[in-house]
Amino acid sequence: QVQLVESGGGLVQAGGSVRLSCAASGTTFSNYVMGWFRQAPGKERDFVASISRSGGTTYYADSVKGRFTISRDSAKNTVALQMNSLKPEDTAVYYCAAGSSSSYWSVFGRGTQVTVSS
């Protein structure tokens, strides 16, 4: 089973940018659809973005379209989330995820905190 480790979170001012990275290990990276989810305090974990095995298809939550970009590097077994024009409501713990499809997620990382100050 794949193991996922996120990095890159931190504190940023509104309007700023952050790039998250997720390193995958333990199995064939290209077998998995990859994604990012987030959970704000007191709320459920929500879908943010996903990317297909080939990297050719991406999906985004409406709340992040045009601001966030997901990408994957199969040579390095990593998936990234570039977050621009950040808003205070983007504050959350961000989780990397792997699954067999964009509707079935089987593995999540431990998460990385992103805090956007106003």
N, CA, C and O atoms as a DFTB+ gen file, in Angstrom:
472 C
 N C O
     1  1       0.841      -1.185       0.000
     2  2       0.000       0.000       0.000
     3  2       0.887       1.249       0.000
     4  3       1.962       1.272       0.599
     5  1       0.416       2.253      -0.670
     6  2       1.188       3.487      -0.767
     7  2       1.204       4.239       0.557
     8  3       0.218       4.242       1.293
     9  1       2.329       4.872       0.852
    10  2       2.443       5.779       1.994
    11  2       2.628       7.194       1.463
    12  3       3.322       7.413       0.470
    13  1       1.994       8.158       2.144
    14  2       2.003       9.540       1.683
    15  2       2.493      10.460       2.783
    16  3       2.065      10.342       3.931
    17  1       3.390      11.377       2.441
    18  2       3.907      12.352       3.402
    19  2       3.833      13.744       2.771
    20  3       4.431      14.007       1.728
    21  1       3.084      14.621       3.432
    22  2       2.921      15.995       2.927
    23  2       3.975      16.915       3.519
    24  3       4.515      16.659       4.595
    25  1       4.257      17.992       2.795
    26  2       5.158      19.026       3.285
    27  2       4.802      20.351       2.618
    28  3       4.102      20.386       1.606
    29  1       5.293      21.432       3.203
    30  2       5.134      22.732       2.564
    31  2       4.116      23.664       3.190
    32  3       3.963      24.797       2.733
    33  1       3.423      23.223       4.215
    34  2       2.439      24.092       4.844
    35  2       3.105      25.194       5.652
    36  3       4.327      25.227       5.795
    37  1       2.283      26.096       6.177
    38  2       2.805      27.177       6.992
    39  2       1.836      28.333       7.105
    40  3       0.650      28.198       6.804
    41  1       2.349      29.468       7.540
    42  2       1.559      30.678       7.722
    43  2       1.834      31.625       6.564
    44  3       2.990      31.883       6.229
    45  1       0.776      32.142       5.955
    46  2       0.916      33.052       4.817
    47  2      -0.155      34.127       4.914
    48  3      -1.236      33.888       5.451
    49  1       0.145      35.297       4.398
    50  2      -0.832      36.384       4.390
    51  2      -1.823      36.200       3.245
    52  3      -1.511      35.589       2.223
    53  1      -3.005      36.735       3.436
    54  2      -4.008      36.700       2.373
    55  2      -3.441      37.310       1.093
    56  3      -2.767      38.340       1.115
    57  1      -3.733      36.647      -0.010
    58  2      -3.197      37.070      -1.297
    59  2      -1.888      36.404      -1.663
    60  3      -1.427      36.508      -2.800
    61  1      -1.297      35.727      -0.714
    62  2      -0.020      35.072      -0.950
    63  2      -0.162      33.696      -1.565
    64  3      -1.255      33.278      -1.947
    65  1       0.970      32.992      -1.655
    66  2       1.015      31.684      -2.295
    67  2       1.752      30.687      -1.419
    68  3       2.641      31.041      -0.644
    69  1       1.363      29.449      -1.563
    70  2       2.016      28.331      -0.888
    71  2       2.011      27.145      -1.846
    72  3       1.057      26.938      -2.595
    73  1       3.084      26.377      -1.809
    74  2       3.143      25.163      -2.612
    75  2       3.278      23.966      -1.683
    76  3       4.235      23.869      -0.916
    77  1       2.319      23.064      -1.756
    78  2       2.370      21.832      -0.980
    79  2       2.923      20.718      -1.842
    80  3       2.718      20.686      -3.056
    81  1       3.626      19.807      -1.197
    82  2       4.156      18.645      -1.899
    83  2       3.803      17.388      -1.122
    84  3       3.691      17.405       0.104
    85  1       3.633      16.311      -1.852
    86  2       3.311      15.022      -1.252
    87  2       4.224      13.969      -1.874
    88  3       4.239      13.788      -3.092
    89  1       4.980      13.280      -1.030
    90  2       5.865      12.221      -1.499
    91  2       5.203      10.873      -1.265
    92  3       4.743      10.573      -0.163
    93  1       5.162      10.072      -2.311
    94  2       4.543       8.751      -2.234
    95  2       5.615       7.676      -2.270
    96  3       6.611       7.797      -2.983
    97  1       5.401       6.623      -1.493
    98  2       6.343       5.512      -1.473
    99  2       5.592       4.216      -1.184
   100  3       4.447       4.232      -0.733
   101  1       6.253       3.106      -1.449
   102  2       5.714       1.818      -1.059
   103  2       5.063       1.004      -2.151
   104  3       4.855      -0.199      -1.991
   105  1       4.743       1.636      -3.245
   106  2       4.115       0.901      -4.335
   107  2       4.218       1.730      -5.607
   108  3       4.824       2.802      -5.607
   109  1       3.638       1.242      -6.673
   110  2       3.742       1.915      -7.964
   111  2       2.886       3.170      -7.992
   112  3       1.658       3.090      -7.974
   113  1       3.527       4.314      -8.036
   114  2       2.848       5.607      -7.980
   115  2       1.847       5.772      -9.111
   116  3       0.766       6.327      -8.918
   117  1       2.207       5.296     -10.273
   118  2       1.357       5.510     -11.440
   119  2       0.060       4.709     -11.400
   120  3      -0.812       4.902     -12.247
   121  1      -0.075       3.820     -10.434
   122  2      -1.316       3.048     -10.292
   123  2      -2.445       3.870      -9.691
   124  3      -3.606       3.465      -9.741
   125  1      -2.109       5.028      -9.122
   126  2      -3.066       5.768      -8.316
   127  2      -3.492       7.095      -8.930
   128  3      -2.694       7.838      -9.501
   129  1      -4.766       7.352      -8.788
   130  2      -5.261       8.723      -8.921
   131  2      -4.839       9.433      -7.647
   132  3      -4.917       8.863      -6.559
   133  1      -4.391      10.682      -7.778
   134  2      -3.922      11.420      -6.607
   135  2      -4.787      12.652      -6.377
   136  3      -5.359      13.214      -7.311
   137  1      -4.870      13.053      -5.128
   138  2      -5.712      14.206      -4.833
   139  2      -5.297      14.934      -3.575
   140  3      -4.416      14.498      -2.835
   141  1      -5.959      16.057      -3.357
   142  2      -5.776      16.844      -2.135
   143  2      -7.151      17.121      -1.524
   144  3      -8.115      17.422      -2.227
   145  1      -7.209      17.011      -0.215
   146  2      -8.393      17.334       0.555
   147  2      -7.981      18.326       1.637
   148  3      -6.792      18.508       1.901
   149  1      -8.955      18.956       2.255
   150  2      -8.652      19.846       3.373
   151  2      -9.758      19.784       4.412
   152  3     -10.917      19.502       4.109
   153  1      -9.354      20.061       5.657
   154  2     -10.305      20.062       6.760
   155  2     -10.054      21.279       7.631
   156  3      -8.995      21.414       8.245
   157  1     -11.032      22.153       7.677
   158  2     -10.967      23.334       8.525
   159  2     -11.484      22.976       9.918
   160  3     -12.216      21.997      10.067
   161  1     -11.121      23.739      10.923
   162  2     -11.568      23.438      12.293
   163  2     -13.084      23.362      12.386
   164  3     -13.794      24.267      11.947
   165  1     -13.567      22.270      12.964
   166  2     -14.996      22.106      13.166
   167  2     -15.766      21.703      11.925
   168  3     -16.996      21.651      11.949
   169  1     -15.062      21.418      10.845
   170  2     -15.741      21.058       9.595
   171  2     -15.284      19.693       9.104
   172  3     -14.293      19.142       9.584
   173  1     -16.023      19.161       8.141
   174  2     -15.660      17.879       7.558
   175  2     -14.512      18.067       6.556
   176  3     -14.233      19.174       6.097
   177  1     -13.870      16.962       6.242
   178  2     -12.811      16.991       5.241
   179  2     -13.439      17.106       3.848
   180  3     -14.332      16.335       3.494
   181  1     -12.972      18.055       3.083
   182  2     -13.548      18.350       1.774
   183  2     -12.545      18.117       0.652
   184  3     -11.338      18.283       0.832
   185  1     -13.056      17.738      -0.483
   186  2     -12.247      17.567      -1.693
   187  2     -11.732      18.926      -2.161
   188  3     -12.456      19.922      -2.125
   189  1     -10.469      18.955      -2.603
   190  2      -9.885      20.179      -3.152
   191  2      -9.550      20.006      -4.630
   192  3      -9.969      20.804      -5.469
   193  1      -8.786      18.948      -4.941
   194  2      -8.355      18.750      -6.325
   195  2      -7.923      17.309      -6.524
   196  3      -7.552      16.623      -5.571
   197  1      -7.974      16.854      -7.772
   198  2      -7.481      15.522      -8.104
   199  2      -6.805      15.548      -9.468
   200  3      -7.023      16.448     -10.279
   201  1      -5.978      14.530      -9.692
   202  2      -5.267      14.416     -10.955
   203  2      -5.217      12.952     -11.348
   204  3      -4.994      12.079     -10.509
   205  1      -5.424      12.691     -12.625
   206  2      -5.474      11.318     -13.116
   207  2      -4.090      10.670     -13.106
   208  3      -3.079      11.332     -12.869
   209  1      -4.068       9.367     -13.367
   210  2      -2.807       8.622     -13.359
   211  2      -1.797       9.193     -14.354
   212  3      -0.601       9.252     -14.065
   213  1      -2.267       9.602     -15.493
   214  2      -1.375      10.142     -16.516
   215  2      -1.041      11.611     -16.283
   216  3      -0.088      12.138     -16.858
   217  1      -1.828      12.265     -15.439
   218  2      -1.661      13.702     -15.233
   219  2      -2.421      14.537     -16.234
   220  3      -2.364      15.766     -16.186
   221  1      -3.130      13.896     -17.138
   222  2      -3.786      14.634     -18.197
   223  2      -5.136      15.211     -17.839
   224  3      -5.650      16.078     -18.546
   225  1      -5.721      14.738     -16.741
   226  2      -7.044      15.220     -16.333
   227  2      -7.007      15.678     -14.883
   228  3      -6.517      14.967     -14.006
   229  1      -7.526      16.862     -14.648
   230  2      -7.582      17.403     -13.292
   231  2      -8.997      17.877     -12.974
   232  3      -9.755      18.262     -13.865
   233  1      -9.328      17.843     -11.713
   234  2     -10.614      18.347     -11.224
   235  2     -10.353      19.231     -10.002
   236  3      -9.416      19.001      -9.238
   237  1     -11.193      20.234      -9.841
   238  2     -11.041      21.162      -8.728
   239  2     -12.393      21.450      -8.086
   240  3     -13.428      21.445      -8.751
   241  1     -12.361      21.697      -6.803
   242  2     -13.544      22.214      -6.127
   243  2     -13.803      23.625      -6.650
   244  3     -12.869      24.353      -6.987
   245  1     -15.059      23.998      -6.711
   246  2     -15.402      25.330      -7.218
   247  2     -14.705      26.431      -6.439
   248  3     -14.335      27.461      -7.003
   249  1     -14.529      26.218      -5.160
   250  2     -13.965      27.251      -4.296
   251  2     -12.494      27.550      -4.594
   252  3     -11.979      28.584      -4.169
   253  1     -11.815      26.658      -5.317
   254  2     -10.384      26.870      -5.574
   255  2     -10.055      26.993      -7.058
   256  3      -8.906      27.256      -7.413
   257  1     -11.036      26.809      -7.921
   258  2     -10.786      26.900      -9.365
   259  2     -10.185      28.247      -9.725
   260  3     -10.637      29.297      -9.267
   261  1      -9.145      28.190     -10.565
   262  2      -8.488      29.419     -10.985
   263  2      -7.425      29.902     -10.032
   264  3      -6.645      30.788     -10.381
   265  1      -7.370      29.341      -8.832
   266  2      -6.369      29.749      -7.835
   267  2      -5.387      28.632      -7.507
   268  3      -4.211      28.894      -7.250
   269  1      -5.856      27.400      -7.513
   270  2      -5.023      26.249      -7.158
   271  2      -4.714      25.421      -8.406
   272  3      -5.525      25.342      -9.329
   273  1      -3.534      24.810      -8.417
   274  2      -3.147      23.925      -9.515
   275  2      -2.522      22.662      -8.951
   276  3      -1.581      22.725      -8.160
   277  1      -3.044      21.521      -9.358
   278  2      -2.480      20.247      -8.951
   279  2      -1.613      19.702     -10.074
   280  3      -1.931      19.861     -11.252
   281  1      -0.507      19.054      -9.696
   282  2       0.383      18.464     -10.693
   283  2       1.043      17.233     -10.084
   284  3       1.060      17.065      -8.865
   285  1       1.584      16.379     -10.941
   286  2       2.282      15.197     -10.451
   287  2       3.543      14.987     -11.260
   288  3       3.619      15.327     -12.441
   289  1       4.538      14.413     -10.585
   290  2       5.817      14.102     -11.213
   291  2       6.059      12.618     -11.001
   292  3       6.439      12.191      -9.911
   293  1       5.839      11.841     -12.042
   294  2       5.957      10.391     -11.911
   295  2       7.397       9.940     -11.727
   296  3       7.639       8.874     -11.161
   297  1       8.340      10.715     -12.185
   298  2       9.752      10.364     -12.009
   299  2      10.170      10.485     -10.548
   300  3      11.041       9.754     -10.075
   301  1       9.534      11.424      -9.836
   302  2       9.889      11.659      -8.433
   303  2       8.845      11.104      -7.469
   304  3       9.017      11.187      -6.253
   305  1       7.768      10.540      -8.004
   306  2       6.678      10.023      -7.174
   307  2       6.125      11.089      -6.236
   308  3       5.942      10.848      -5.043
   309  1       5.868      12.244      -6.778
   310  2       5.335      13.334      -5.982
   311  2       4.114      13.965      -6.652
   312  3       3.945      13.914      -7.870
   313  1       3.283      14.552      -5.820
   314  2       2.161      15.342      -6.310
   315  2       2.195      16.665      -5.572
   316  3       2.472      16.706      -4.373
   317  1       1.918      17.732      -6.276
   318  2       2.014      19.064      -5.698
   319  2       0.691      19.805      -5.818
   320  3      -0.135      19.507      -6.680
   321  1       0.513      20.774      -4.937
   322  2      -0.643      21.659      -5.001
   323  2      -0.119      23.092      -4.878
   324  3       0.306      23.516      -3.803
   325  1      -0.152      23.819      -5.970
   326  2       0.235      25.223      -5.967
   327  2      -0.989      26.055      -5.643
   328  3      -1.995      25.996      -6.351
   329  1      -0.904      26.828      -4.574
   330  2      -2.046      27.596      -4.102
   331  2      -1.717      29.082      -4.191
   332  3      -0.804      29.562      -3.520
   333  1      -2.449      29.793      -5.004
   334  2      -2.245      31.231      -5.196
   335  2      -3.467      32.010      -4.729
   336  3      -4.541      31.444      -4.525
   337  1      -3.286      33.311      -4.564
   338  2      -4.384      34.203      -4.156
   339  2      -5.124      33.639      -2.946
   340  3      -6.353      33.567      -2.928
   341  1      -4.368      33.250      -1.958
   342  2      -4.951      32.584      -0.796
   343  2      -5.860      33.511       0.002
   344  3      -5.633      34.718       0.092
   345  1      -6.884      32.912       0.571
   346  2      -7.875      33.624       1.369
   347  2      -7.902      33.045       2.777
   348  3      -7.526      31.888       2.968
   349  1      -8.335      33.813       3.759
   350  2      -8.426      33.259       5.121
   351  2      -9.263      31.982       5.179
   352  3      -8.981      31.098       5.989
   353  1     -10.280      31.874       4.338
   354  2     -11.126      30.674       4.342
   355  2     -10.426      29.452       3.765
   356  3     -10.983      28.355       3.797
   357  1      -9.220      29.619       3.239
   358  2      -8.425      28.471       2.803
   359  2      -7.663      27.840       3.961
   360  3      -7.025      26.801       3.789
   361  1      -7.720      28.448       5.125
   362  2      -7.048      27.903       6.307
   363  2      -7.612      26.527       6.638
   364  3      -8.820      26.359       6.806
   365  1      -6.710      25.540       6.728
   366  2      -7.136      24.163       6.971
   367  2      -5.906      23.275       7.065
   368  3      -4.787      23.687       6.759
   369  1      -6.147      22.051       7.493
   370  2      -5.139      20.999       7.349
   371  2      -5.360      20.376       5.981
   372  3      -6.474      19.966       5.654
   373  1      -4.317      20.306       5.193
   374  2      -4.394      19.774       3.832
   375  2      -3.824      18.356       3.802
   376  3      -2.727      18.091       4.295
   377  1      -4.604      17.458       3.209
   378  2      -4.236      16.054       3.151
   379  2      -4.024      15.603       1.712
   380  3      -4.824      15.905       0.827
   381  1      -2.953      14.890       1.500
   382  2      -2.721      14.219       0.229
   383  2      -3.468      12.890       0.254
   384  3      -3.576      12.255       1.304
   385  1      -3.980      12.471      -0.892
   386  2      -4.748      11.242      -0.959
   387  2      -4.416      10.464      -2.225
   388  3      -4.046      11.031      -3.253
   389  1      -4.561       9.142      -2.116
   390  2      -4.366       8.254      -3.261
   391  2      -5.556       7.329      -3.366
   392  3      -6.100       6.889      -2.353
   393  1      -5.961       7.033      -4.584
   394  2      -7.107       6.164      -4.760
   395  2      -7.122       5.469      -6.099
   396  3      -6.295       5.733      -6.971
   397  1      -8.090       4.566      -6.242
   398  2      -8.236       3.844      -7.499
   399  2      -9.054       4.630      -8.508
   400  3      -9.020       4.348      -9.706
   401  1      -9.787       5.615      -8.016
   402  2     -10.544       6.502      -8.885
   403  2     -10.791       7.800      -8.139
   404  3     -10.477       7.906      -6.953
   405  1     -11.341       8.772      -8.815
   406  2     -11.610      10.067      -8.172
   407  2     -12.792      10.003      -7.219
   408  3     -13.114      10.992      -6.561
   409  1     -13.443       8.842      -7.140
   410  2     -14.549       8.703      -6.190
   411  2     -14.252       7.658      -5.118
   412  3     -15.095       7.398      -4.259
   413  1     -13.081       7.067      -5.160
   414  2     -12.687       6.109      -4.118
   415  2     -11.260       6.388      -3.696
   416  3     -10.311       6.116      -4.431
   417  1     -11.122       6.941      -2.490
   418  2      -9.825       7.309      -1.937
   419  2      -9.475       6.343      -0.809
   420  3     -10.202       6.251       0.180
   421  1      -8.373       5.630      -0.955
   422  2      -8.047       4.566      -0.016
   423  2      -6.966       4.936       0.986
   424  3      -6.875       4.317       2.046
   425  1      -6.153       5.922       0.678
   426  2      -5.033       6.267       1.556
   427  2      -4.938       7.784       1.686
   428  3      -5.036       8.514       0.701
   429  1      -4.745       8.242       2.926
   430  2      -4.528       9.657       3.193
   431  2      -3.223       9.834       3.957
   432  3      -2.835       8.970       4.742
   433  1      -2.548      10.951       3.726
   434  2      -1.390      11.298       4.528
   435  2      -1.822      11.870       5.866
   436  3      -3.014      11.918       6.170
   437  1      -0.858      12.304       6.667
   438  2      -1.161      12.838       7.990
   439  2      -1.572      14.302       7.952
   440  3      -2.137      14.817       8.917
   441  1      -1.293      14.964       6.856
   442  2      -1.739      16.339       6.696
   443  2      -0.678      17.376       7.009
   444  3       0.288      17.107       7.723
   445  1      -0.876      18.565       6.461
   446  2      -0.004      19.698       6.738
   447  2      -0.868      20.943       6.893
   448  3      -1.791      21.174       6.112
   449  1      -0.558      21.738       7.909
   450  2      -1.383      22.900       8.238
   451  2      -1.036      24.084       7.336
   452  3       0.133      24.414       7.134
   453  1      -2.077      24.707       6.805
   454  2      -1.939      25.969       6.076
   455  2      -2.814      26.995       6.777
   456  3      -4.019      26.790       6.929
   457  1      -2.215      28.089       7.201
   458  2      -2.947      29.155       7.869
   459  2      -2.789      30.439       7.075
   460  3      -1.672      30.884       6.810
   461  1      -3.916      31.033       6.695
   462  2      -3.900      32.267       5.913
   463  2      -4.407      33.396       6.803
   464  3      -5.554      33.372       7.249
   465  1      -3.568      34.366       7.056
   466  2      -3.945      35.491       7.911
   467  2      -4.512      36.630       7.070
   468  3      -4.107      36.844       5.928
   469  1      -5.456      37.352       7.663
   470  2      -6.101      38.456       6.942
   471  2      -5.370      39.768       7.155
   472  3      -5.779      40.798       6.620
